[in-house]
Amino acid sequence: MRIVTFVAVKDDLIKYSKVLKEGKVILYPTDTIWGLGCDATNTEAIKRVFEIKNRPTEKSLLILVSDLNMLGRYFKDFPEIIFDLEENGDKPLTYILDNPTGISPIALHNDGSLGVRIPKNDFCKQLIKYFGKPIISTSANLHQKPFPIKFNDIDQSIITNVDCIIDQKYAKTVSSLPSSIIKIKPNGEFSIIR
């Protein structure tokens, strides 16, 4: 995956952050595929994500954080192995961690764990940092349908039902590769899920 570095336009960060603060749902490019997102602390907004995807609410979601500092605010005492994985990883990594704090409970797995990723592209990092809180990240597809790599792959019903579509100029870093998924226990033991 080729990572393109650029700075998002500040006016866009202000506009998109305002949308998230208002509890609305965005359609946005991540470092993997196009996704649906919202404020990860807002239960009503997350319910709308499930509705737009026609996805059962018992299915857990994942969140994106801007950096390790934000990760530490929502996962107290997260395993130190993550420092090494982030420093040396060359592709997106999703961590399944226990006991998040401050995240809406409907985003969590039924065992209380939650998937979290620090995106590998600058736009997502800048948006999350500017917003100041984690955002939900789930593929922008209807439940059990193929996930969209390109904007043109997104089902029209999703495009119609979201509140805001992020400018496609920020999709330069979208990759067809899904993230690897690693479940990490508090003691640092881990298993590779994907």
LINJOQUI-V649257 format. One record per helix or strand of 3 or more residues. SS is the DSSP state (H for helix, E for strand). FROM is the first residue (numbers start at 1). LEN is the number of residues. If there is no record, write none. Layout:
ss=SS from=FROM len=LEN
ss=SS from=FROM len=LEN
This chain:
ss=H from=10 len=12
ss=E from=26 len=4
ss=E from=34 len=4
ss=H from=43 len=11
ss=E from=62 len=4
ss=H from=68 len=7
ss=H from=81 len=8
ss=E from=93 len=5
ss=H from=105 len=3
ss=E from=114 len=5
ss=H from=122 len=10
ss=E from=135 len=5
ss=H from=151 len=3
ss=H from=156 len=6
ss=H from=168 len=6
ss=E from=180 len=5
ss=E from=190 len=3
